[in-house]
Amino acid sequence: MDNHRENQELTKARGIVSMIAQQLLRSEAPPIEALKRIADQSRQAGALDVAASLYRRISTVAPLDARAKFLERLLTTGSIIAADEAENPIRFRHLRNFLPKTIHSQILDKAIAALPDFGQAKVFRPEEGGGIQDDVVRQGQVHKDASKFGKLFLERVGNALMRENILSALGVTQNAEWKYELQLTNYGDGDFYGPHRDNSSAENAKRKISFVYYFRRTPNSFMGGDLLLYDRVNPDSKTQPSFTRVSPEDISIVFFPSNCVHEVTKTIVPSTHPRDGRFTLNAWVLIS
């Protein structure tokens, strides 16, 4: 399936699940299994507000359903408690309007001006001596030195980690000392990153929390580039994996555990010009 067709199918799926969801929510006695099925389909289609409403309804119909309560809380307030079971879907926090628009614009302008300094993205393979280019696993562009983009950005990240209680929500102790590793990326037409973990080797084992800040030109000139957060930390089932789809919303940031299996779906940039692509500041909280 080509990129445009895949995006059209996803848009169609969102419309269908949203329509069915509204019918279920209006019903006085909706079938619990139908609620669960459409709630999960909505989550995987990226219709997270719809999914949250369905999980809330499940909690009303079946008060003992711990998974529904977990997901409703995860997709609305992001409030996660330590007692949540490990088999629940991956915890994450999605914060909108993360930076003031003036700083957001400065970062975007600098990134566009620095496009000549981007190079082919690599994947880390310690058995092959470090980072290598593997177009089967990852295609995209990475800036040679993202440090000059990070000062104001990382200061606000540190504030958010404490203010939003993200450390404990994602299983990291509040008194831990940490530092950051930062990367600036640009995904153009057809670029993607297949399923992977951010701390899968001894060289990056200190990565505990991953986060992605999205920014782009206005109006939006690309499609796709969604972040898929897979439910299982160590997926070993041969059944179709389930996940949460997070759209790359401008001026938003997503935090998630670095051991979470995740991927970036193919990006569609009709103009094919990098300035119209999907920009991100990717970073990791490193804890010894």
Steps between C-alpha positions, in 0.01 A plus 500: 500500500650839397537783749201703380270199495610402851423850630158496330421164659596633843280807457214275393555271802490799738170610351346153529605436859388849602157441348460161669629647827232770499232236446633296792526803728138594427379149577348441844643148523794464260661154472815506711704301245403744224606792720838338564558414134416846368690670783816307408447565128456872570824505699687328217350738242618802699149614600610530862218726622247251363687211660507678837120549490451131426733385778313731737171340398650153552602604852141605565351177365771276651644678809745216569667528157844628607633522144221735392560723802873506425448598137234762569733665750802464270327664203342786695689626803810286452484428872655159562536335838772258607252218555416480128577153369797445269288326237308819432582699184817708508485813713565831328430871539397727213522872579363756255622858447823404671707803399412868460437571132795741485747230607326243281544731199866560582569126511314445172684783322837373623417143394400607148812716466712203615359251247835482312654365823269199518623154404353153454353353818670193640410215729725382783660159445771431761589172331584698186699771672228756579265703283434372149259599225224242455227616263287195580470603864524879485491778245528865594740786565683586823684825580872469567485695828168561676653656811441860388126428480471367852560772760153654538332179393667275758445753779126470441526122477658489846220715639237277339659181632446627854182707458309232310631219723631326189795330667295299745219448249747326271666303778805716582569616857460873562840538669695355211772712339480518127647653186379522142593375156349705216436440130341717228329314216319575177277240335430561133287323243501125563713517814424275797652314796402138554420340839786543747596581858716797596709311758546159344878479542758550773614824333162670548377310807497822708209634297193478725252749353467594135322810379415651163416865436314563172531817292426590140409776259150646497278402329592134535659362182540131586292198598585189699805486724290366788662359814383148584555394863465123523322358803752231585849593623622158384259394226527126450151422377437397141163672507452847352661745744292781646622853550415864563533732199611856577479754217794745460308805622685828462649649822431180694729258681465130585681328789524119523728231651813437294445123514166542321489347152394781268517606138442797271267438206587619151487874445338642187634836377333588167746783427793263576688802644659437842376833641144365466583182690455371853750661737563363849730555791551150638664465838564250774527530876816315600515357851796302633 
